[in-house]
Every structure is written in structure tokens, then in C-alpha cells.
Amino acid sequence: MKMFKRTAAVLLAVILATVAVCSLPMTASAYAKPQNSLTVRAESNFFGDSEAFYSDLSQYEDENGDVFITVRFNMLARGKFLVNFDLGELTWDPSVLEWKEAYNMYERKLPRGGSVTLFDMFPVVAETGFGTGTYNSFDDKNCGRVVGNFTAVAPAAKAYGAGDTPVTVVKAVFKVLDRTAGATTVNCLMEDIAVCDDTVKQPYAQDKLVHEFVAVAANAHMAEKAVLIAPDTQAPVVGDVDGSGTLTINDVTLAQRMLCEFTGEDGKPLYDETDARLFAAADINGDGVFNVHDITAAQRILAEF
């Protein structure tokens, strides 16, 4: 009975929305995506995927007017210790993002004074002081690809202990070159992950290393894998034009009113052409235009097509 009532309610909502869409005037507006907004997606065969949406990149400018974005590929391995790993390659679109060693260095102060400059693409190596991280940056040219080699995290000790704190295995800082690209992707391909348990005292120095391959057993040992993109932003919920946090029939009604250029009680248009976050929510079918086809897409989602 509950299922019947739920289905009937959804169908009724879709019928009403369909009638409303059919009554939209032929002159209903269509809106293009505002400039200076960017969706950054990070993908990985091991760490998972994540997405961040920047509605106005200008608000993240530094003192030189540049915008930098950091992508972190994190791992939490409860009950296991990270020993070493192999970054197959890190790739991106060089026309949109720029990677250079200078963007991926940091200063660490020494206990007795002074500081040292460290390369920070593999923070688990740089922060613990154990091991070495090797890679090929192709002479630091912005070619859209960095290839890694086997990275020894702990030559004679467990550099990363099992616990509840995620560790950043791979980190990359990029400068945004093209603010009109709309969307771009950073991909991290891991060739190998090596972990061990408490029974191995010196995992890198002994042959008792429990060697797990990414595609098979290693995934089973990872309680959590996460990708973090900073500055931290949240991608809007698709279709949620009223800001309630989910797509409902109310969003369909509001989207119709926006397309018909209705105004609110304050006399201002319901749709702000400069609001990239609102556009990202309204462009339900993802074709880069907010129009009547997005209303249809919303109906299909609500009807669970």
C-alpha cells in the first residue's frame, strides 16, 4: 500500500509538471553557463572520485591574481601499515591546469633553526622523513602528465601506522590557466600499493612484506579511500534550484517560473544569469544550457525513469 501511494504521488507530480511544461510559452528563455566558473573532477582507480564546483574563481585569487587548486588522494588503512606504493601516472588537461615543481614545494623548519625545501607530491614521504619518492616530470614542462616510479615509504620502519587518521599518498597543486573551460579532470593511476600488518617488524628490510596489488587484495584492506579538492567547495545538487538540498516537484515549478522570466516579491528576476551555482543546479541534463529540456529531465528523474 505504501509503495502504491508513493508511486501514485510521483506519477501525479509528473503529470502536473508535464502539463505545466506544455503550457510554457514558445518564448521561454534559455540561459548559457556563466563564465569564470569551473568544475574540477578528480578520478582514481584506487582512491575513488571526487568533484568540486567553483562558481566564481576570482574569489580564490592570490596576491598575484592567480588561482591554485590542490588535489589530495588520501588513504585510511585500519589494521594495516602503508609501506610503499607506485604512482603509475598523474594526468590532467594542460590547457586548463598547469603543474610545476615550484607549485609543489614547501618549507619545513628544522628543530635547530633554519628550514629545508621539500618536494611535496608524496607528503607521506616528505612529512615522515622516511624513504624517497621518485617521478619523471618531463623537465617540468606542463605536458599534462607526470609518471611515478616505485616509492619506498619506509626503508627500515613503518612510516605510516594503522589508525583513524587519513594519510595523503599523492598530492598535486595546479594553477588554473583557463577559467572558461567549464570542467576539467585530474586522474591518478596507481600501479601498486604495498601494506603489511603488525607481525612484520621491518617490512621493507625483510622478505615478510605483505604485498597487495591495487586491483585485487589491497582494496579489501582499505576501510576508507577519499579524494579531497581544495579550496573546499561543494558541488550543487542537480535540479535543486530552490536550495532545499534535493530535487522535488517544487524545483520543477520554480524552474518553469525562471524560464518564463517571472520575478519575485522583491521585483527581481527569479533567475540570476550571473549565478553559476544556480545554473549548475538548473542545467539538469548537463548540455550547457538551461532550457525547457531540463524541465523534462527533472520529470524523468522524479518518475525514476
MOPE-V323784 format. One record per backbone hydrogen bond with DSSP energy under -1.0 kcal/mol. NH is the residue of the N-H (numbers start at 1). CO is the residue of the C=O. E is the energy in kcal/mol with one decimal. If there is no record, write none. Layout:
nh=[NH/NH]
co=[CO/CO]
e=[E/E]
This chain:
nh=[5/6/7/8/9/10/11/12/13/14/15/16/17/18/19/20/21/22/23/24/28/29/31/33/38/39/40/41/42/43/45/50/52/54/57/59/60/61/62/65/69/70/71/72/73/74/75/76/80/81/83/84/85/86/88/89/90/91/92/96/97/98/104/106/108/110/113/116/118/120/125/126/127/129/132/136/141/143/146/147/149/151/153/154/167/169/170/171/172/174/175/176/177/178/184/186/187/188/189/191/192/194/196/200/206/216/218/221/224/226/228/230/239/240/241/252/253/254/255/256/257/258/259/260/261/262/264/267/270/275/276/279/280/281/282/283/284/290/294/296/297/298/299/300/301/302/303/304/305]
co=[1/2/3/4/5/6/7/8/9/10/11/12/13/14/15/16/17/18/19/21/25/259/290/288/54/182/52/184/50/186/188/42/40/38/36/56/57/58/66/62/174/230/172/228/170/226/167/224/77/196/194/194/151/192/189/189/146/187/144/93/93/175/101/118/116/114/110/108/106/104/122/122/123/125/152/147/138/141/90/136/134/85/83/83/75/73/73/121/71/69/98/67/96/96/39/41/91/43/89/86/86/84/81/197/202/213/213/218/76/74/72/70/281/237/239/248/249/250/251/252/253/254/255/256/258/257/268/264/262/272/274/275/276/277/278/279/282/31/291/292/293/294/295/296/297/298/299/301/300]
e=[-2.5/-2.4/-2.6/-2.7/-2.2/-2.2/-2.6/-2.5/-2.2/-2.4/-2.5/-2.5/-2.4/-2.7/-2.4/-2.1/-2.6/-2.6/-1.1/-1.7/-2.0/-2.7/-2.2/-1.0/-2.3/-1.6/-2.8/-2.6/-2.8/-2.9/-1.1/-2.3/-2.7/-3.2/-2.5/-1.4/-2.0/-1.3/-2.5/-2.0/-2.8/-3.1/-2.8/-3.2/-3.0/-2.9/-2.4/-2.4/-1.7/-2.7/-2.8/-1.1/-1.7/-2.5/-1.8/-1.5/-2.8/-2.5/-1.8/-1.7/-2.7/-2.1/-1.6/-2.1/-2.9/-2.5/-2.0/-2.3/-2.9/-3.3/-1.7/-1.9/-3.3/-1.7/-1.3/-3.2/-1.5/-2.3/-2.4/-1.8/-2.0/-3.1/-1.4/-1.1/-2.7/-2.1/-1.3/-2.7/-2.2/-2.9/-2.3/-2.9/-3.6/-1.3/-2.3/-2.8/-2.6/-2.9/-2.9/-2.5/-1.4/-2.9/-1.8/-1.4/-1.5/-1.4/-1.8/-1.1/-1.6/-1.6/-2.7/-3.0/-2.8/-2.0/-2.0/-1.1/-2.1/-2.4/-2.7/-2.1/-2.0/-2.3/-2.3/-1.7/-1.5/-2.6/-2.9/-1.9/-2.5/-1.8/-1.1/-2.0/-2.4/-1.6/-2.3/-2.8/-2.3/-3.2/-1.5/-1.6/-2.0/-2.2/-2.1/-2.0/-2.0/-2.5/-2.1/-1.4/-2.8]
